[in-house]
């Protein structure tokens, strides 16, 4: 679904078995709809217009990698709904204050954090 000009996610209930999804290079403002992908392990949502990671992502309990590069994230509090299972979090290209310690407190399983 990358580079499709999407401003919302289409009905994903028919592909709930997906383990990897690339929705980069769209015009998404949220991840609403992804909560149906309960088996998802990797989500790439780079180059969108996401400002806050909403509660819909809490359903993704198997999520290990989340890439939100080049979005509109501004504060660490906008990340508070990310599942604790995430091991790799890629946030480069956002206007985040660099509080890597705060992010690591939110995500105890985190092995790789890219904020720069």
C-alpha positions in Angstrom: 0.0 0.0 0.0 3.0 2.3 -0.2 2.9 5.3 -2.6 -0.9 5.0 -3.1 -1.9 8.5 -2.1 -3.9 7.2 0.8 -5.3 9.5 3.4 -6.9 6.7 5.4 -6.4 2.9 5.5 -8.8 0.8 3.5 -10.7 -2.0 5.2 -8.0 -4.4 6.3 -10.2 -7.1 7.9 -9.7 -9.3 4.8 -5.9 -9.3 5.4 -5.8 -9.7 9.2 -3.2 -12.4 8.8 -0.5 -10.0 7.5 2.8 -9.9 9.5 4.4 -7.0 7.6 2.8 -3.9 6.1 4.3 -0.9 4.3 2.1 2.1 4.1 4.9 4.7 3.5 4.7 7.6 1.2 1.0 8.4 1.6 -0.9 11.2 3.3 -2.0 9.3 6.4 -2.6 11.4 9.5 -3.2 8.4 11.8 -2.8 4.6 11.9 -6.6 4.0 12.3 -7.5 0.7 10.7 -4.3 -1.1 11.6 -5.8 -2.5 14.8 -7.3 -5.3 12.7 -3.9 -6.6 11.9 -3.3 -8.3 15.2 -0.5 -10.6 13.9 1.5 -7.7 12.5 5.2 -7.8 13.4 6.5 -5.0 11.2 4.8 -1.7 10.3 6.5 0.8 8.0 4.6 4.2 8.0 7.4 6.5 6.8 6.7 9.7 5.0 3.2 10.4 6.0 1.6 13.2 8.2 1.2 11.3 11.4 1.2 13.5 14.5 0.2 11.0 17.2 0.4 7.3 17.5 -3.2 6.6 18.6 -4.8 3.9 20.7 -5.5 1.7 17.7 -1.9 0.5 17.7 -2.3 -1.0 21.2 -4.0 -4.0 19.5 -0.7 -5.0 17.8 0.8 -7.0 20.6 3.2 -8.9 18.3 4.6 -5.7 16.7 8.4 -5.7 16.9 9.4 -3.0 14.4 7.7 0.3 13.9 9.1 2.8 11.4 7.6 6.3 11.5 10.4 8.3 9.8 9.5 11.6 8.3 6.2 12.2 9.9 4.9 15.1 12.1 5.6 13.7 15.5 6.6 16.4 18.0 6.8 14.9 21.5 7.6 11.7 23.3 4.0 11.7 24.7 2.7 11.2 21.2 4.3 7.7 21.3 2.7 6.5 24.6 0.4 4.0 22.8 3.2 2.0 21.1 3.0 -1.7 22.2 5.6 -2.7 24.7 6.7 -5.5 22.4 8.4 -3.1 20.0 12.2 -3.8 19.7 13.0 -1.4 16.8 11.6 2.1 16.6 12.7 4.4 13.8 11.7 8.0 14.2 14.3 10.0 12.2 13.0 13.0 10.3 10.4 14.1 12.9 10.5 17.2 15.1 10.9 15.2 18.3 12.7 16.5 21.3 15.6 14.0 21.7 14.5 12.2 24.9 15.7 8.7 24.1 15.7 7.9 27.8 11.9 8.7 28.0 11.3 6.5 24.9 13.2 3.6 26.4 11.2 3.9 29.6 8.0 3.6 27.6 9.4 0.6 25.6 11.4 -1.7 27.9 12.0 -4.3 25.1 13.6 -1.7 22.8 16.9 -2.7 21.2 17.2 -0.1 18.5 16.1 3.5 18.6 16.7 5.9 15.7 15.7 9.5 16.5 18.4 11.4 14.6 
